[in-house]
Amino acid sequence: MQPTTPPVRVHLRRSVSVLGRLSFVLSTWLFAAWMAFPIAGAQAQQSLIIAATVNDEMISILDVESRLRLSIFLSKLPDTNETRRRLAGQTLRSIIDDKLKLQEAKKFNISVDQHEIERSERDFEKRNGMRPGALRQLMKRLGVDPNGFAERLEAEIAWSRFILARYRRTIEISEQEVDDYLAEIMRDKGKPEYLVSEIFLPTGGPQNPQSIQALADRLIQQIKSGADFGAVARNFSQSASAAQGGSLGWHTAGQLATEIDTVVRSMSPGQIAGPVKTIEGYYILRLDSQRTADPFHEEADEPTTVTLSQAHFELPENADAALVASTMAKAQQISAQATSCAQLDSLAKQTGSPLSGPLGTFPMTQLSAQLRSVVEPLAINRASAPVRNAGGVIVVMVCNRKEPEAKKIDPAEQRARIRNQLLEERINLVAEQYLRNLRRTAIVDVRL
């Protein structure tokens, strides 16, 4: 049955979904207790214990534990009881949403075949830098139920198909709207433009705002310690951008929500900020890059690459203030003396650290947030100021930088891109509104 509906017209604006009026309270200490069970010896029991029901459809403890375990691994978060306790509520929320999406899609006879799920699985592996077939091996090693993951992919495919079938033909993007948008970006030509990524954690659900803020603080700490921002966004963010690893694309000043826009304009590339509180919840932000807006040029497909050298000064983790100060002074001296990578490498030998010397050539996108924020503003053959990190103190120098040439965009192509962007934003907005209504009318019973 082809779903039909009257034309939908919505104002283009940024919107995020909230949980609505689901009437349950999540007991975090009880979650922590059952999360502590090892999967290998308890799968049969966990599959029989009901964590929640969604319109009489069961979610087992095994479902929640399996998704949580895989998400933690892919996000490079520490697999501890504390991490699980903090993420349990967001994980259950995601599974509840998947159930609602599947139920609604099936109501309109929208189905997904096995080949589509397998193709989506290959795409998931590619997005996470895994070779084909590696995901199944990983799930087996972690003791993760593959059926739960398959249902997650099925929900994504079915929901997208349902929303497009229901609303695609009812949403029109007029030539005037394209003209208005084009005029707006032409007014922004020459102004700073920001490439932003987000992780969104909504309030108003099973956890109180204080626990959501604590979770955001914890995730920020873990991301700065090496957790993968994109993977955390894909697995735990409750926003439409999660599917793209949290990427919001390029924006000029004033195009994002006021609270977010203010923070972004004060950030440096590679910097993590937040949690930023809004009426809907908390945002963790990353400024991926910054450029001067030019609507008829775009970044090349390949990222900028840099060739780096460094002087490394080892410091014990519990170094006292005097040792840190003297080490920083030595690093500052080398930073002031070095005027080329060859000279930096020569001076770096004095540190006695095996980590000193040439580092190699890297895409900027592969650098850690801390290193990227240091490297981004550096001119070639200019040493950075001393930087304290987990292993000691470093002075970094860019030996070479290769920036691919930006491509010229044809005006007709630009109009087509604007049209597709406006359409995608409206589809996402409608999908969020529809899911919000499903949450409000659902009968959800959490048993924990």
C-alpha positions in Angstrom: 0.0 0.0 0.0 1.4 3.4 -1.0 1.1 5.9 1.8 -0.5 9.2 0.9 -0.8 12.4 2.8 -1.8 16.0 2.0 1.1 18.3 1.0 3.4 19.3 3.8 4.8 22.8 3.9 7.3 23.6 6.7 9.5 26.6 7.3 13.2 25.8 6.8 14.7 26.0 10.3 17.0 23.9 12.5 15.1 21.4 14.5 16.1 18.5 16.8 13.9 15.8 18.2 13.0 15.3 21.8 11.7 12.1 23.5 8.3 13.5 24.1 6.0 12.1 26.9 7.3 8.6 27.3 6.3 7.8 30.8 9.1 5.9 32.4 12.0 6.4 34.8 15.4 4.8 34.1 17.1 3.4 37.1 20.8 4.0 36.4 22.1 1.9 39.3 20.1 -1.1 38.2 21.4 -0.7 34.6 24.9 -0.7 36.0 24.2 -3.9 37.8 23.0 -5.9 34.8 25.6 -4.2 32.5 28.3 -5.8 34.7 27.3 -9.3 33.6 29.7 -10.9 31.2 27.9 -11.6 27.9 29.5 -14.9 27.1 28.0 -16.8 30.0 24.7 -15.0 30.2 23.3 -14.5 26.7 20.6 -17.0 27.0 19.4 -15.5 30.3 19.7 -11.9 29.1 17.7 -12.7 25.9 14.8 -13.7 28.2 14.9 -10.7 30.5 12.8 -7.8 29.2 14.4 -4.4 29.4 11.4 -2.6 27.8 8.4 -3.1 25.6 7.4 -0.8 22.7 3.7 -1.2 21.8 4.0 -4.8 23.2 7.2 -5.6 21.3 10.0 -6.7 23.5 13.5 -5.3 23.9 15.7 -7.6 25.9 18.7 -6.8 28.1 20.8 -8.7 25.5 19.6 -6.2 22.8 20.8 -3.2 24.8 24.0 -4.9 26.0 24.9 -6.0 22.4 24.4 -2.5 20.9 26.2 -0.8 23.8 29.2 -3.1 23.6 29.7 -2.7 19.8 29.1 1.1 20.0 31.7 1.5 22.8 34.3 -0.5 20.8 33.7 1.4 17.5 33.8 4.8 19.3 37.1 3.9 21.1 35.6 4.6 24.5 36.9 2.8 27.6 34.7 -0.4 28.2 34.1 0.1 31.8 31.0 -0.2 34.0 31.0 3.6 34.4 30.9 4.1 30.6 28.1 1.6 30.2 26.1 3.2 33.0 26.3 6.6 31.5 25.5 5.5 27.9 22.8 3.0 28.8 19.9 5.5 28.6 21.0 6.8 25.2 21.4 3.3 23.9 17.9 2.2 25.1 16.4 5.4 23.6 18.0 4.5 20.2 16.6 1.0 20.3 13.1 2.2 21.2 13.3 4.6 18.2 14.3 1.8 15.9 11.3 -0.3 17.1 8.9 2.6 16.4 10.4 3.2 13.0 10.1 -0.5 12.0 6.6 -0.8 13.4 5.4 2.3 11.4 7.1 1.2 8.2 5.6 -2.3 8.4 2.1 -0.7 9.0 2.4 0.6 5.5 3.8 -2.7 4.1 7.3 -1.3 3.6 9.8 -4.2 3.9 13.6 -4.6 3.6 15.2 -7.7 2.1 18.3 -9.4 3.2 20.4 -8.2 0.3 19.7 -4.6 1.3 20.7 -5.2 4.9 24.0 -6.9 3.7 24.7 -3.9 1.4 24.1 -1.5 4.3 26.4 -3.6 6.4 29.2 -3.2 3.8 28.6 0.5 3.8 28.8 0.6 7.6 32.2 -1.2 7.4 33.4 1.3 4.9 32.4 4.3 7.0 34.2 2.8 10.0 37.4 2.0 8.0 36.9 -1.8 8.2 37.5 -4.4 5.4 34.5 -6.4 4.1 33.4 -9.1 6.5 35.4 -7.6 9.4 32.2 -6.5 11.2 30.8 -10.0 11.6 34.2 -11.2 13.0 34.2 -8.3 15.4 30.7 -9.0 16.6 31.6 -12.6 17.2 34.7 -11.7 19.1 32.8 -9.2 21.3 29.9 -11.6 21.8 27.5 -9.2 20.1 24.2 -10.6 18.8 24.3 -10.0 15.0 20.4 -10.1 14.8 20.2 -6.9 16.8 22.6 -5.1 14.6 20.7 -6.3 11.5 17.5 -4.9 12.9 19.2 -1.6 13.4 20.2 -1.5 9.8 16.7 -2.6 8.7 15.2 0.2 10.8 17.4 2.8 9.0 16.5 1.6 5.6 12.8 1.1 6.2 12.4 4.5 7.9 14.1 6.3 5.0 12.0 4.5 2.5 8.8 5.2 4.4 9.5 8.9 4.9 10.4 9.4 1.2 7.3 7.5 0.1 5.1 9.5 2.3 6.5 13.0 1.8 8.8 13.2 -1.1 6.1 14.2 -3.7 4.5 16.6 -1.3 7.6 18.8 -0.7 8.3 21.3 -3.4 11.4 23.6 -3.7 10.5 26.6 -5.8 12.8 28.5 -8.0 12.3 31.5 -5.8 13.5 29.6 -2.8 16.6 28.6 -4.7 17.1 32.2 -5.7 16.7 33.4 -2.2 19.2 30.9 -0.8 21.7 31.7 -3.6 21.4 35.4 -2.8 22.0 34.7 0.8 25.2 32.8 0.2 26.4 35.4 -2.3 26.0 38.0 0.5 28.2 35.8 2.6 31.0 35.7 0.0 34.3 36.6 1.6 33.1 36.0 5.1 34.4 33.2 7.4 32.8 29.8 6.8 32.9 27.0 9.3 32.8 23.2 8.9 31.1 21.9 12.0 30.3 18.5 13.5 28.0 17.8 16.4 26.9 15.2 18.9 23.4 15.9 20.2 22.1 14.5 23.5 18.5 15.4 24.1 16.9 16.1 27.5 13.3 15.3 28.4 13.7 11.5 28.3 14.4 8.8 30.8 17.4 10.6 32.2 17.4 13.9 34.1 19.2 16.9 32.6 22.1 16.7 35.1 22.9 13.1 34.0 22.8 14.1 30.3 25.2 17.0 31.0 27.4 14.6 33.0 27.4 12.2 30.0 28.3 15.0 27.7 31.2 16.1 29.9 32.3 12.5 30.0 32.2 12.1 26.2 34.1 15.3 25.7 36.8 14.0 28.0 37.0 10.7 26.2 37.1 12.3 22.8 40.0 14.6 23.8 41.7 11.4 25.1 41.4 9.7 21.7 37.8 8.5 21.3 36.6 8.8 17.7 34.3 11.8 17.4 32.6 10.5 14.2 32.0 7.1 15.7 30.6 8.5 18.9 28.2 10.7 16.8 27.1 7.7 14.7 26.4 5.5 17.7 25.1 7.9 20.4 24.1 11.3 18.8 20.3 11.8 18.6 20.3 14.0 15.5 19.8 13.6 11.8 23.5 14.4 11.3 24.5 11.2 13.2 24.4 9.2 9.9 27.2 11.5 8.6 29.4 11.2 11.7 27.8 14.3 13.1 28.9 16.6 10.2 26.6 19.6 9.7 28.5 20.8 6.6 29.7 24.4 5.9 27.9 27.3 7.6 28.6 31.0 7.8 27.9 33.1 10.9 24.2 33.2 11.8 23.1 30.1 10.0 23.2 27.8 13.1 21.2 28.1 16.3 22.3 31.2 18.3 23.8 29.2 21.2 25.8 27.1 18.8 26.8 29.9 16.4 28.3 31.9 19.3 30.5 29.1 20.4 31.6 28.0 16.9 32.8 31.5 16.0 35.2 31.5 19.0 36.7 28.1 18.1 39.9 27.1 16.3 40.0 24.2 13.8 40.2 20.9 15.5 38.9 22.2 18.8 36.2 20.4 20.8 33.7 22.6 22.7 30.7 22.0 24.9 28.5 20.8 26.3 26.4 23.7 24.9 23.0 23.8 26.5 19.9 24.6 24.5 16.2 24.1 25.1 16.3 20.7 23.4 19.4 19.3 25.1 23.2 19.4 25.0 25.6 19.7 22.1 29.2 18.6 21.8 30.8 20.6 18.9 33.9 20.1 16.8 35.2 22.8 14.4 36.6 20.7 11.5 37.9 23.5 9.3 37.5 27.1 8.5 37.7 29.0 5.1 36.6 32.1 3.3 33.1 31.6 1.8 33.0 31.4 -2.0 29.7 29.9 -3.3 31.2 28.9 -6.7 34.2 27.1 -5.4 34.4 24.0 -3.3 37.1 22.1 -1.5 38.9 19.4 -3.5 38.0 15.8 -2.9 41.4 15.1 -1.3 42.2 16.8 2.1 45.3 19.0 2.7 48.4 17.0 3.6 51.3 18.1 5.8 54.8 16.8 6.3 55.8 17.2 10.0 58.8 17.0 12.3 58.8 17.3 16.0 61.1 17.7 19.1 59.8 15.6 21.9 60.6 16.0 25.6 59.6 13.1 27.8 57.8 13.9 31.1 56.5 11.4 33.7 52.8 11.6 34.2 53.2 12.8 37.8 56.0 15.3 37.0 56.1 18.2 39.5 55.7 21.8 38.6 59.4 22.6 38.7 60.2 19.8 36.2 57.4 20.8 33.9 58.6 24.4 33.9 62.2 23.5 33.1 61.1 21.2 30.3 58.9 23.9 28.8 61.8 26.3 29.0 64.1 23.9 27.0 61.3 23.3 24.5 60.8 27.1 24.1 64.5 27.5 23.4 64.5 25.0 20.6 61.3 26.5 19.2 63.0 29.9 19.1 66.1 28.6 17.4 64.7 26.3 14.7 64.1 27.9 11.3 63.8 24.8 9.2 62.9 21.1 9.6 66.5 20.1 9.2 67.5 22.4 12.0 64.7 21.2 14.2 65.7 17.6 13.6 69.2 18.4 14.5 68.3 20.3 17.7 65.7 17.6 18.6 68.5 15.0 18.9 69.5 16.8 22.2 66.2 15.6 23.8 67.2 12.0 23.6 63.7 10.9 22.9 63.1 8.3 20.2 59.9 10.2 19.3 61.9 13.2 18.1 62.6 13.7 14.4 60.5 13.4 11.2 57.0 12.2 11.7 56.0 11.7 8.0 53.2 13.0 5.8 49.6 12.9 6.9 46.2 14.2 5.7 45.0 16.9 8.0 41.9 14.8 8.7 43.9 12.1 10.3 45.6 14.3 12.9 44.3 14.3 16.4 42.2 17.3 17.5 45.1 18.7 19.6 47.8 18.3 16.9 45.5 19.6 14.2 44.8 22.8 16.2 48.6 23.3 16.5 49.5 22.5 12.9 46.6 24.4 11.1 47.8 27.9 11.7 51.6 27.2 11.3 53.5 28.5 8.3 56.0 26.2 6.7 59.4 26.0 8.5 58.0 27.8 11.6 58.1 26.0 14.9 55.1 25.9 17.2 55.1 27.0 20.7 55.8 24.2 23.2 52.7 22.0 23.7 52.0 19.8 26.7 50.5 16.4 25.9 50.0 13.0 27.6 53.6 11.9 26.9 55.5 15.1 27.6 56.1 18.3 25.7 56.4 18.7 21.9 57.5 21.4 19.4 56.0 20.8 16.0 57.1 22.1 12.6 55.4 21.9 9.2 58.0 21.0 6.6 55.7 21.0 3.6 52.0 21.5 3.0 50.0 20.4 -0.1 46.6 22.0 -0.6 44.6 20.5 -3.5 43.2 23.2 -5.8 39.6 24.1 -5.3 37.2 23.3 -8.1 35.0 25.7 -9.9 31.2 25.0 -9.6 29.0 25.5 -12.6 26.0 27.8 -11.8 23.5 25.2 -12.9 25.2 22.6 -10.7 25.2 25.0 -7.8 21.4 25.5 -8.2 20.9 21.7 -8.2 23.0 21.3 -5.1 21.0 24.0 -3.3 17.7 22.4 -4.3 18.9 19.0 -3.0 20.2 20.5 0.2 16.8 22.3 0.9 14.9 19.1 0.1 17.1 17.0 2.4 16.7 19.5 5.2 12.9 19.5 4.9 12.8 15.7 4.7 14.9 15.5 7.8 12.7 18.0 9.6 9.5 16.1 8.6 11.1 12.8 9.7 12.0 14.3 13.1 8.4 15.6 13.6 6.9 12.3 12.6 9.1 10.3 15.0 8.3 12.8 17.8 4.6 12.1 17.3 5.3 8.3 17.3 7.0 8.7 20.7 4.2 10.7 22.1 1.5 8.1 21.2 3.6 5.0 21.8 3.0 2.7 24.8 6.5 2.2 26.2 7.1 0.2 29.3 10.6 0.0 30.8 11.0 -2.9 33.1 14.3 -1.9 34.7 
